[in-house]
Amino acid sequence: MVPTEVTTVITKFLNSKILNFKSVSGGSINTAIKIETKERNYFLKLNNTAKYPQMFELEARGLNLLRETNEIKIPNTIHIGNTENFSFLLLEWLESSIQSKNFWEIFGISLAKLHQNTNVNFGLDHDNYIGSLKQYNTGKLDWASFFIENRIEFQLRLARNNQFVDKAITSKFDSLFSIMDNIFPKEKPSLLHGDLWSGNFMADNNGNPCIFDPAAYFGHREMDIAMTKLFGGFNQEFYNSYNGEFKLENGWEERIDICNLYPLLVHLNLFGQGYLTDILRILKRF
């Protein structure tokens, strides 16, 4: 389950006998393992070193960036390691539990406070990943330019190379780009989780929200909100409490589809043409 070369490194680092390895769910990209020792448990993410260069180093930087705000629970990074063939990320093990009575209220307020952490530019001082795809974070002073150049255009080129879209579809995107500057309200960059769907949060052992697996950067905060809506949406109390703490500009619900063009293109490139229907629906609407 865990290669011997990785087990050797982790055992030496922990200076503790490993009692058990258990496979757990952890996404479609990495091998996810629960490590049990006498003292405590750990969460291990494992992958091929050559396949996704620096993936775990960059994930750890994103986790640290979010954790430093002290606004919401983020799992602690224990160790990042590389062997000849494998790379891994060792995190604290968080036992999931039943959501507290005010879970969604706390979640909405916490995310709103996280989003109030700002930066001069949209972007980040380094590139990272969203899923297994590179995410480019070159700084821009305005959101429309960042969204078009660093989010949509790269994924669109990849989709063209994968033969998922043709010239007619890229022309529809060009038409959308021409009005993009008028679509989003002008706001300061917000620190974003970047991949905030239902698979990337849980209730910790106190029943409070914890988020993980980020694709962090400073962007328009409606990107995180839109992502929560992509696969069914969060509890309405989440949106109510978010707005009570950091009110979204009028029309935010109308802009959800535009924001979600980015994760839909990511899913198109990762999983195939099943996501094209929603992309075309959004383009037709705008």
C-alpha positions as CSV (number, residue, x, y, z in Angstrom):
1,M,0.0,0.0,0.0
2,V,2.8,2.4,1.0
3,P,6.1,1.9,-0.8
4,T,8.9,0.7,1.5
5,E,11.1,3.8,0.6
6,V,8.3,6.1,1.8
7,T,7.6,4.0,5.0
8,T,11.3,4.2,5.9
9,V,11.4,8.0,5.6
10,I,8.2,8.6,7.5
11,T,9.2,6.1,10.3
12,K,12.5,7.9,10.7
13,F,10.9,11.3,10.7
14,L,8.2,10.4,13.2
15,N,10.6,8.4,15.3
16,S,7.7,6.1,16.1
17,K,6.6,2.6,15.1
18,I,3.8,2.6,12.6
19,L,1.0,0.3,13.7
20,N,-1.2,0.4,10.6
21,F,-1.9,1.9,7.2
22,K,-5.5,2.3,6.1
23,S,-6.7,3.4,2.7
24,V,-9.1,6.3,2.9
25,S,-10.9,8.5,0.4
26,G,-8.8,11.5,-0.7
27,G,-9.7,12.5,-4.2
28,S,-9.0,11.1,-7.6
29,I,-5.4,12.1,-8.0
30,N,-3.4,11.0,-4.9
31,T,-3.2,7.9,-2.8
32,A,-4.7,8.7,0.6
33,I,-3.7,6.8,3.7
34,K,-4.4,6.9,7.4
35,I,-1.3,6.2,9.4
36,E,-1.8,4.9,12.9
37,T,0.9,5.1,15.6
38,K,0.7,4.6,19.3
39,E,1.0,8.4,20.0
40,R,-1.4,9.8,17.2
41,N,-2.7,9.3,13.7
42,Y,-1.7,11.1,10.5
43,F,-3.1,11.7,7.0
44,L,-0.7,10.8,4.1
45,K,-1.1,11.9,0.5
46,L,1.2,10.1,-1.9
47,N,2.0,10.4,-5.6
48,N,4.7,9.9,-8.2
49,T,7.5,12.5,-7.9
50,A,7.9,13.0,-11.6
51,K,4.2,13.2,-12.5
52,Y,3.3,16.3,-10.6
53,P,6.4,18.3,-9.7
54,Q,6.2,20.2,-6.4
55,M,2.5,19.4,-6.0
56,F,2.7,18.8,-2.3
57,E,5.1,21.6,-1.6
58,L,2.7,24.0,-3.3
59,E,-0.3,22.5,-1.5
60,A,1.5,23.0,1.8
61,R,2.1,26.6,1.0
62,G,-1.5,27.1,0.2
63,L,-2.5,25.4,3.5
64,N,-0.1,27.6,5.4
65,L,-1.4,30.8,3.7
66,L,-5.0,30.0,4.7
67,R,-4.0,28.8,8.2
68,E,-2.1,32.0,9.0
69,T,-5.3,34.0,8.8
70,N,-6.6,32.0,11.8
71,E,-10.1,32.4,10.5
72,I,-11.0,28.7,9.9
73,K,-9.7,25.3,10.8
74,I,-6.9,24.1,8.4
75,P,-5.1,20.8,9.0
76,N,-1.5,21.2,10.2
77,T,1.3,20.3,7.9
78,I,3.6,17.7,9.6
79,H,6.1,16.9,6.8
80,I,6.7,17.2,3.1
81,G,9.0,14.5,1.7
82,N,10.5,13.1,-1.5
83,T,12.1,9.7,-2.2
84,E,13.6,8.6,-5.5
85,N,10.2,7.7,-6.9
86,F,7.6,9.2,-4.7
87,S,6.6,12.5,-3.1
88,F,4.3,12.8,-0.1
89,L,2.5,15.2,2.2
90,L,1.9,14.2,5.8
91,L,-0.9,16.1,7.6
92,E,-2.5,15.9,11.0
93,W,-5.3,13.4,11.1
94,L,-8.7,15.1,11.8
95,E,-11.5,12.9,12.9
96,S,-14.7,13.9,11.2
97,S,-17.9,14.2,13.2
98,I,-21.5,15.4,13.0
99,Q,-21.9,19.0,12.1
100,S,-22.6,21.3,15.1
101,K,-26.0,23.0,15.3
102,N,-24.5,26.3,14.0
103,F,-22.0,24.7,11.6
104,W,-23.2,26.6,8.5
105,E,-23.4,29.9,10.3
106,I,-19.8,29.5,11.6
107,F,-18.7,28.4,8.1
108,G,-20.2,31.4,6.3
109,I,-18.8,33.9,8.8
110,S,-15.4,32.2,8.8
111,L,-15.2,32.3,5.0
112,A,-16.3,35.9,4.9
113,K,-13.5,36.8,7.4
114,L,-11.0,34.8,5.3
115,H,-12.0,36.7,2.2
116,Q,-11.2,40.0,4.0
117,N,-7.5,39.2,3.8
118,T,-6.4,41.1,0.8
119,N,-3.4,41.8,-1.5
120,V,-2.3,44.5,-3.9
121,N,-2.6,42.2,-7.0
122,F,-4.9,39.5,-8.1
123,G,-2.8,36.3,-8.2
124,L,0.0,34.9,-6.0
125,D,3.7,35.0,-5.8
126,H,3.9,31.5,-7.2
127,D,1.9,29.1,-9.4
128,N,0.2,26.0,-8.0
129,Y,-2.2,23.3,-9.0
130,I,-6.0,22.9,-9.3
131,G,-6.5,19.2,-9.2
132,S,-3.7,17.8,-11.3
133,L,-3.6,20.8,-13.7
134,K,-1.2,23.8,-13.3
135,Q,-2.8,27.0,-12.1
136,Y,-1.0,30.2,-13.2
137,N,-1.1,33.1,-10.7
138,T,0.9,35.9,-12.4
139,G,-0.2,39.1,-10.7
140,K,-2.7,41.5,-12.3
141,L,-4.1,44.7,-11.1
142,D,-7.6,44.1,-12.4
143,W,-9.8,41.0,-12.0
144,A,-11.1,40.8,-15.6
145,S,-7.6,40.5,-17.0
146,F,-6.5,38.0,-14.4
147,F,-9.7,35.9,-14.9
148,I,-9.3,35.9,-18.7
149,E,-5.6,35.4,-19.1
150,N,-4.7,33.2,-16.0
151,R,-7.9,31.2,-15.7
152,I,-10.0,30.9,-18.8
153,E,-7.5,31.2,-21.7
154,F,-5.1,28.6,-20.4
155,Q,-7.8,26.0,-19.8
156,L,-9.3,26.9,-23.2
157,R,-6.0,26.3,-25.0
158,L,-5.7,22.9,-23.2
159,A,-9.3,22.0,-24.2
160,R,-8.4,22.9,-27.8
161,N,-5.3,20.7,-27.7
162,N,-7.5,17.9,-26.2
163,Q,-10.0,18.4,-29.0
164,F,-12.8,19.1,-26.6
165,V,-13.6,22.5,-28.1
166,D,-13.4,24.0,-31.6
167,K,-12.9,27.4,-33.1
168,A,-16.6,28.2,-32.9
169,I,-16.6,27.7,-29.1
170,T,-13.4,29.8,-28.6
171,S,-15.1,32.6,-30.6
172,K,-18.0,32.5,-28.1
173,F,-15.5,33.0,-25.3
174,D,-13.9,35.9,-27.2
175,S,-17.3,37.6,-27.3
176,L,-17.7,37.1,-23.6
177,F,-14.2,38.5,-22.9
178,S,-15.1,41.7,-24.7
179,I,-17.7,42.5,-22.0
180,M,-15.9,40.9,-19.0
181,D,-14.8,44.2,-17.5
182,N,-18.4,45.2,-17.1
183,I,-19.6,42.0,-15.5
184,F,-17.8,41.9,-12.2
185,P,-18.1,44.6,-9.5
186,K,-14.8,46.2,-8.6
187,E,-13.4,44.8,-5.4
188,K,-10.1,44.3,-3.7
189,P,-8.4,40.9,-4.2
190,S,-9.6,38.3,-1.5
191,L,-7.6,35.3,-0.3
192,L,-9.5,32.3,-1.7
193,H,-9.5,28.6,-1.0
194,G,-9.8,28.2,-4.8
195,D,-11.5,24.8,-4.9
196,L,-14.3,25.1,-2.4
197,W,-16.7,22.3,-3.3
198,S,-18.4,19.8,-0.9
199,G,-15.5,17.3,-1.1
200,N,-13.0,19.8,0.4
201,F,-14.6,20.6,3.8
202,M,-15.6,18.5,6.8
203,A,-16.8,18.9,10.4
204,D,-13.9,18.4,12.7
205,N,-14.2,16.5,16.0
206,N,-15.8,19.6,17.6
207,G,-18.4,19.7,14.8
208,N,-16.9,22.9,13.3
209,P,-15.9,23.5,9.7
210,C,-12.5,22.6,8.4
211,I,-11.3,23.1,4.9
212,F,-8.4,21.5,3.0
213,D,-7.1,20.7,-0.5
214,P,-6.8,24.3,-1.6
215,A,-5.9,25.9,-4.9
216,A,-5.2,29.2,-3.1
217,Y,-4.7,32.6,-4.6
218,F,-5.9,36.2,-4.3
219,G,-9.0,36.6,-6.5
220,H,-12.5,37.8,-6.7
221,R,-14.4,36.3,-3.7
222,E,-17.4,35.4,-5.8
223,M,-15.2,32.6,-7.3
224,D,-15.3,30.7,-3.9
225,I,-19.0,31.4,-3.5
226,A,-19.7,30.2,-7.0
227,M,-17.7,27.0,-6.5
228,T,-19.9,26.1,-3.5
229,K,-22.9,26.2,-5.9
230,L,-21.3,24.1,-8.6
231,F,-22.3,20.6,-7.3
232,G,-25.6,21.3,-5.5
233,G,-24.8,24.2,-3.2
234,F,-24.2,24.6,0.5
235,N,-26.9,25.1,3.2
236,Q,-28.7,28.4,2.8
237,E,-27.6,29.5,6.2
238,F,-24.0,29.5,4.9
239,Y,-24.9,32.2,2.4
240,N,-27.0,34.2,4.8
241,S,-24.3,34.3,7.4
242,Y,-21.6,35.1,4.8
243,N,-23.7,38.1,3.6
244,G,-24.3,39.2,7.2
245,E,-20.5,39.4,7.7
246,F,-19.3,40.6,4.3
247,K,-22.1,41.4,2.0
248,L,-21.9,40.3,-1.6
249,E,-22.5,42.9,-4.3
250,N,-26.0,42.9,-5.9
251,G,-26.3,40.4,-8.7
252,W,-23.8,37.9,-7.3
253,E,-26.2,35.0,-8.0
254,E,-26.3,36.1,-11.7
255,R,-22.5,36.0,-11.9
256,I,-22.2,32.4,-10.5
257,D,-22.2,30.9,-14.0
258,I,-19.5,33.1,-15.2
259,C,-17.3,32.3,-12.3
260,N,-17.9,28.6,-12.7
261,L,-16.7,28.6,-16.3
262,Y,-13.2,28.1,-14.8
263,P,-13.9,25.0,-12.8
264,L,-16.1,23.6,-15.6
265,L,-13.2,24.0,-18.0
266,V,-10.9,22.3,-15.5
267,H,-13.3,19.4,-15.2
268,L,-13.6,19.3,-19.0
269,N,-9.9,18.9,-19.3
270,L,-9.6,16.4,-16.5
271,F,-12.7,14.2,-17.1
272,G,-13.9,14.8,-20.6
273,Q,-16.7,16.2,-22.7
274,G,-19.5,15.6,-20.2
275,Y,-18.9,19.1,-18.9
276,L,-19.2,20.8,-22.2
277,T,-23.0,21.1,-22.1
278,D,-22.9,23.3,-19.1
279,I,-20.2,25.5,-20.6
280,L,-22.2,26.0,-23.8
281,R,-25.3,26.8,-21.7
282,I,-23.5,29.6,-19.9
283,L,-21.9,31.0,-23.1
284,K,-25.4,31.1,-24.7
285,R,-26.8,32.9,-21.8
286,F,-24.2,35.7,-21.9
